[in-house]
Amino acid sequence: MRLIGMLDSPYVRRVAIAAQVLQIPFEHDPLSVFSTYERFRAINPLVKAPTFIADDGTVLVDSALIIDYLETVAGRRLMPADLASRTRALRVTGVAMAACDKIVQIVYEHGVRPPEKVHAPWLERVHQQAQAGLAALDAEIAVQAPEIESLAGLSAAITWRFMQIKLAQPVADATCPALAAFAERAEQLPAFANTPPLETANVSTPGYRAPR
């Protein structure tokens, strides 16, 4: 099995950590959708990170679907089975990935779009959505933290770390204390420590600006 993409992507890192938690060996090829676009395109014309190549050669995309495949291979799930716990885990996971999506939009808006093309009202809205997502995660974890190596737990921790490394002015720990402490504990675990998001960033951003 082979995972394509850089670990500074929260989606790629989510697959890498989930595979380790599930004890599934894989090869990692840290190709960039920017600097190594043509090499990536030769593997997957969609140039979508993460890209995952199964043992039978099938090319999979989308981190949630790749993790579903890995869970099937491993014969166990990273989500609880009972309805109440699963519903809450689905909420935490969904909020975490929505926050990731908004942070990615902020990064791309600053790093890819020409400055004269940046639409301030849209960017303000995305800032508000990202901030709301982080605040919601913090509130959920403050009430009841998920298992770190569950899908909800690793998604929440990855989201916080992604924000820290991608934004020049990251959200302060004091703003989301429960989430920050949870993510710090997660980063000490082997599955996280073995997949540090330290590769060269694809794009840069001048920083997160909290909504006024």
N, C-alpha and C positions, 0 to 999 in steps of 0.2 A: 504494500500500500504506500501511496505517495501523496504528500500534502504540498501543494504549490501556493506560495504567497508569503508575504513578510509578516513577522510577528508583531510589528507595530500596528497591524490591523487587528482590531478587537475580534473580528470574525474569524480570522486565521488562528489567532491565539486561542480562541474558544474551542476550536476543533482540536488543536494540539494538546491543550490541557485535558479536554474530555477523553481523548484517546489514551492519554497516560493514566487517568483515573480508571478507565476501563481496562487498562493493561493490554492495550493493543499496540504492537510495534508498527512503526511507520517510518518512511524516509521523508525528510523535509527539504524542499528545494525553495530557498527564499528569493523567488523572483519578484520583481516589482512590476506593477501594472503601468508604471511610468518609465523608469530608466531601462528596463529590460522588456519593453512592450512586445517587440517582435519575437523574442524567445518565448514569452508567455503565450503569445498568439499562436505559435506553432504547436503548443500543447493543447490549448483551448481557444478557439477563435472568438469566444465571448470575452476573453481577457478578464475573467471574473475571479476575484480572490475572496474566499478560498476556492481553489479547484482541488478536487480529491480524485485520485485514480485508484479504483478498487483493484483487487487482485485479478479479477477477470478482465481488466482493461476498461471497464465502464468509467466514464468521466462524470463526476458529480459536482454540483454547485449548490450554494446556499448552506450556511453553517448549520442551520437547524436540521436540514435534510441529511447532511453528512453525519451529524451526530446521531440522528435516528438510525442511519445505516450502521454506525459503529456500535450502538446499543444492541442492534439485532445480531451483529456478529458476536458481541460479548455475551449475549444472552441475559442481560440485565439492564435496568433503566436507571437513569440519573434523576428521575422524577418519582415522587411518592405515588403509591397506588390508590390510597383511599381518597375519596372525592374532596373532602374539605381541605386536606393537606395539598392535594394536587392543584386545586383551584388557587390556593394562595401562592403556590410555587409558580403556576402559570402567570399570575399577576406580576410577581417579582421579576421573572424572566422577561416578560413582555415589556415592562417599564424599563428594565436595564437596556434592552436592545433598542427600544425607541430612543432613549437618551443617547446611545451610541450613534444612531442614525443622525440625530440633530447635531452632535459634535462633529461628525464627518461633514455635514453640510457647512458648518462654520469653517472648518479647515479648508474645504474646497473653495468656498466663497472667497476667502482671503488668498489662498495659495494658487489657485488655478485661474479664476476669473480676473481679467484686467481690472485695476482699481476703478477706472472710470465706468465700468459696467456693473459694479456692485450696487445692488438695490437696497438702500438702508432700511426701509420699512420691512422688507422681507427678512433681512438679517436680524433686525430687532425681534421679530416674531420667533425666529429660530432660537435666538438666545433665550427667550422666555420659555420655550418648550424644553430646551436642554436643562435649564435651571429647575423647572418643574419636575422633570424626570429624576434628577439627582436628589431633590428634596423628598420626592415620593419614596425613593429607595431608602433614604436615610430614615424616614418615618417607619417604613416596614421593618427594617432591621432593628430599630430601637425597640419595637414591640416584641418581635420574635425573629431572631436571626436564623436563616436557613443553614443547613449543613454546607460548609464551605465547598466541598467537592460534589455537591449536587449541581444540577444544571442551573437552578436559580442562584445558588451561592457563587458559583464560578462566574456566571454572567454579571452579577452585581460587582464583584471584585474587579473583573476585567474592565468594566465600564469606568470605574473610578481611576484605575491605573492609566487607561487610555486617555482620559481627560488630563491627567497629570503630565503625561509625556508629550501630548500634542499641542497643548495650549501654553503659550509663553507666560500667561498670567492665570494659572489654574485656580479653581475654586479652593478656598482655604479649608483646611481640615475642620476648623471651628464652625464652618457653615454647615457641614454634614458630619458631625462627630462620630455617629454610630457607623455610618458607611465607611468613613476614613479608617477607623479602627478595625473594622471587619476586613477591609481590603489589605491592611497592613499585616494582619494575621495570615491571610491567604497567601501573600507573597512569600511567606516563610516556608510554605509547604513544598515538597519536592516537585510536584507537577507544575507549580508556578515557577519555582526557582530554575527549573530546567528549561523553561521557555521564556526568558526575559525579553521584553519588547524593546531591545536596544539597537535594532538594525537602523540604518540610515532612514530617516523619515522621507516619505514620498513628497510631501509638500509641507510647508510651514505656515504658521498663522501668527499674527501679532498678539493673539491672546484672547481669552474669554472676557467678555464685557458683560457684567451683570446688568439686567434690564433696569432702567430708571423707573 
